[in-house]
Amino acid sequence: GSGIAPRGASLEFMREHGEDAPDGRRVMTQHGPLSPSVPGFVAGCFALLDQYGTKSFAELAVPAIGYAADGFPISPGEARGIEATAGRLLPYPATVAIFLPGGNPLRSGDILRQSDLARSIALIANDGPDAFYRGQIAQEIAQYLAANGGMLSADDFADHETAVSPPLATSYRGYTVYETGLPTQGFVVLEALNICEQAPLAEMGLRSASAVHTEVTALRLAFADRRAHAGDPDFVETPIEKLLSKEWAAELYAGIAPRYTADIDTGVLTPGDTTSLVAVDKDGLMISLIFTVSDSFGSGVVAGDTGILLTNRAGHCFELEDGHPNLYAPGKRTMHTLNCYLIADGDDTPVLVGGTPGGDYQPQWNIQTITGLIDGGLDVQAATEQSRWQFDPATYPIQRGEPFSLTVEERLGEETIGELKRMGYPVARAGMWGAGGSVQVIARDPETGILAGGSDPRAEGMAIGL
């Protein structure tokens, strides 16, 4: 579902209209009309339904149209997000009219109504994806952006194609873990799992300092490989086979120092606006779905009367440094953070599906969930509730060079936290449950078909059986 950058904007143009990172490097403009790429979600929905669906988009869109037109109450988390982002949304009248009516952020319990968005969804439901990519909606978005300094054109929308590609996979302690392919960073999870497989995590104890150090370092090494090698496969040849080989994992594991090492090349995380969900039907068909506008409220731009909030994926993720595999180019798809996974048993029968939003925290939280389930033998709910850690920096260009920090929940235990500090880690505390995340997991017993769902108590999610 990844969309392209504008074909009419050159690398030189983006550098000229970019901004300076805190360390002085030139980076893409992070928000506003120059930051979107073509949204791929609409075409992705139709492609998914064409291959696996039992209902039409028009049928499935009815509740969404109703919620957009009639409104729904803002949750506490949504209210906090609007208030935190309000200053960045103020330059865009259509955005203000929806989320900051009268200049005031919507509060928890207020009703969010999006009548323009309801009309756009209804048009797509009636006319199909062409309404969005080649019809009225594409024309309106392109005209709005052109009038406000943007570069995405109607032709960019018309050229969008959904790539259906096989997943990446690796074996892990008798299971097969499947992940999303390029230009997502799904391979980061698989590479890190291969490194972790070299270590006796269960014997160490998953919440011991040695196990945390192993997982953190494995992820930092995988992130570094992403930064060094990965890009749009239509533009860059990424050595995926080598990066996911057991030999490469063994080589990297052998080089892990017994203490924290500062000189692993990485970037840093910023807030995001991503939704993740998982589902399993009565026949055992599993799906892990993730979609985003990238940063919190994306570009900040609602495109005129369409009601559609545009992503800032291009601005958030492309690099402007010559020679970088994720260097901006017209018509290129940027590398991005979205990834989700499915796990099969030794008979290659799917037994678990999972995912979480969280930008560059996604691989970190996914690794902890997977090792908790497989190495720790936890059930799905316990795996979402186990004490959590996360680190910055990771891959976002805007804050590369920020100092490394490992954030831990205090439930990790004073012994482990103290040992991590003695190993040289700069540790920050996040209270008992403050590390963040919205991990969602469903397991299926292949013999009985019984389903078990786990939902992260740190976020506004739940497990529901219908």
TORDREN-669897 format. One record per residue (C-alpha): residue in one letter; z, x, y. Coordinates in steps of 0.2 Angstrom, whole numbers, plus 5000, padded with zeros to 4 digits. Layout:
N
AZXY ...
This chain:
466
G500050005000 S500050155012 G498950135027 I497950265037 A498150335054 P496950285068 R495250365065 G494950375084 A496450485088 S496150675085 L497550795081 E497350865099 F497650695106 M499150665096 R499850835101 E499550795119 H500350625118 G501750685107 E503550735111 D504650885110 A505950895096 P507650965100 D507151135094 G505651135105 R504251105092 R502950975096 V503050815085 M502250655085 T502750515097 Q504050425087 H503950245093 G502750135103 P500950095102 L500350265096 S501650275081 P500950135069 S499850165054 V498850025046 P500049905037 G499749905019 F501049775013 V499849625014 A498549695004 G499849764992 C500549594989 F498849514985 A498449664973 L500049644964 L499849454962 D498049474956 Q498649594942 Y500349514937 G500649354947 T500849184940 K500849094957 S499649114972 F500149194988 A500049024997 E501348954985 L502449104987 A502249105006 V502948925009 P504848975010 A504349125021 I503449015033 G504848895034 Y506149035037 A505049105051 A504748935059 D506448855057 G507449005058 F508949075049 P510649145055 I510749325059 S511849425047 P513249545054 G512149695048 E510549635057 A511549595073 R512149775073 G510449845070 I509749745085 E511149795096 A510949975092 T509049975095 A508949865110 G508649995122 R507050055113 L506449875111 L506549825130 P504849895135 Y503949765124 P503949585130 A503449505113 T504849605104 V506149555118 A505749375117 I506149375098 F507649485096 L508349495114 P508049325121 G508549335140 G508849515138 N510349495126 P510349555108 L510549415095 R512249405088 S512949375071 G512649185067 D511349165080 I509749085074 L508149195073 R506549095075 Q504849175074 S503549045076 D502149165080 L502549255063 A502549085054 R500749055061 S500149225055 I500849205038 A500149035036 L498449105041 I498549235028 A499049105015 N497549005019 D496249135022 G496849275011 P497049465015 D495449465025 A496349365039 F497449515041 Y496249655039 R494549585045 G494949425054 Q495949355068 I497549445065 A496749615064 Q495749575080 E497249525090 I498349675084 A496949795089 Q496649715106 Y498449715110 L498649895105 A497049945115 A497749865130 N499449955128 G498950135124 G498750115105 M497350185095 L497250085079 S495649985079 A494949835070 D493849955060 D495450045054 F496149885048 A494449835040 D494349995031 H496049975022 E496049985003 T497549964991 A497550114979 V498250064962 S498750224953 P499650264938 P501550314940 L502250484939 A503450514925 T504650644917 S505750634902 Y507650644905 R508850654890 G507850544879 Y507250424892 T505650414902 V505850394921 Y504350324930 E504150344949 T502950304963 G501450434966 L500850514981 P500950494996 T502650434992 Q504050564988 G504350484971 F504050654963 V505650724972 V506750614961 L505850674945 E505850854950 A507650844954 L508050764937 N507150894928 I508251024937 C509850924933 E509350914915 Q509651094913 A511451074917 P512850984906 L513250854919 A514250744907 E515350894902 M515550944920 G516050774925 L514850684937 R516050684951 S516650864949 A516150984962 S515051084950 A514050924946 V513850874964 H513351054969 T512051044955 E511350874960 V511350914979 T510451084976 A509151004964 L508750884978 R508651014991 L507451114981 A506350964977 F506350914996 A505851095000 D504351074988 R503850914996 R503850995013 A502851145006 H501551064995 A501350874997 G500150765007 D498850625006 P497950664989 D496350624998 F496550765010 V497750885001 E497850954983 T499750944978 P500151044962 I501150894954 E500850954936 K501751114940 L503151034951 L503550914937 S503551044923 K505051084914 E504651274916 W504751254935 A506351164934 A507151294923 E506551434935 L507351334950 Y508951304940 A509151484936 G509051524954 I510451404959 A511951504967 P513751454962 R514051414980 Y513251324995 T511651415001 A511051375019 D509351445018 I508451305008 D507051245020 T507351055024 G507250925039 V508450785043 L508750595041 T508650465054 P509050275053 G507750165045 D507249985042 T506749965023 T506949825011 S507149854992 L507249734978 V507149724959 A506649584947 V506449554929 D505649394922 K506049304905 D504649404896 G505449574902 L504149614915 M504949724928 I504649764946 S505449874959 L504749834976 I505049924992 F504349905009 T504749965027 V504349975045 S505050155044 D506250175058 S507450045063 F506249905071 G504850025067 S503750055082 G504749925092 V503049845096 V502749655091 A500849645093 G500649505106 D500549325099 T500449385081 G502349395079 I502049555068 L503249705071 L502249855068 T502850015058 N503050185066 R502650265049 A501350385057 G502450435071 H503950455060 C503250565047 F501650665051 E501750845056 L500850935070 E501051115063 D499451195058 G499351225040 H500651095035 P500050985020 N500650835030 L499750885046 Y499150735055 A497250695054 P496250545058 G496150415044 K497450515034 R498950435025 T500650515029 M501850575016 H503350455017 T505050415009 L504750255000 N505050274981 C505750164967 Y505950194948 L505850114931 I506650184915 A506050164897 D506950214881 G506350324867 D505150194861 D504450184878 T505150004881 P505649974899 V507549954899 L508049974917 V507249954935 G508050004951 G507850064969 T508650074986 P508150085004 G508750235014 G507350345020 D507750525013 Y509350455006 Q508350364993 P508050504981 Q509850554983 W510550384979 N509350354965 I509750524957 Q511650474957 T511250304950 I510150374936 T511350514931 G512850384932 L511950274920 I511250404908 D512450554909 G513950454914 G513650294903 L514150184917 D513649994917 V512449944931 Q513749874943 A514850034940 A513350144944 T513150064961 E514950074965 Q515350254960 S515950364974 R514350424983 W513850584993 Q512250615003 F511650755014 D510650795029 P509350875033 A507950815022 T506150795028 Y505850705044 P504950815057 I505950765073 Q507550845068 R507150995058 G508251135061 E509851025062 P511351105053 F511651055035 S513050925032 L513650845015 T514450675018 V515550615005 E516550455001 E518450495000 R518450404983 L517650564977 G519350634976 E520350774986 E520150894972 T518250884972 I518150874991 G519251034992 E518251124979 L516651084988 K517351155004 R517851314995 M516051324989 G515551335007 Y514951165010 P515151085027 V515850925022 A516050765032 R517050615026 A516350435027 G517950335022 M518050255005 W516450155005 G515450225021 A514150335013 G512850195014 G511450125003 S510949964995 V510650014977 Q509949874966 V509849894947 I509349774933 A509549834914 R508749744900 D509349754882 P507749774872 E508449694856 T509249534864 G508349524880 I509949504889 L509949554908 A511249634918 G511149664937 G512049774948 S512049764967 D512749884980 P514349824988 R513949935003 A512549815009 E512049635010 G511349614993 M511749524977 A511249504958 I510649324954 G510049254938 L508949104939 
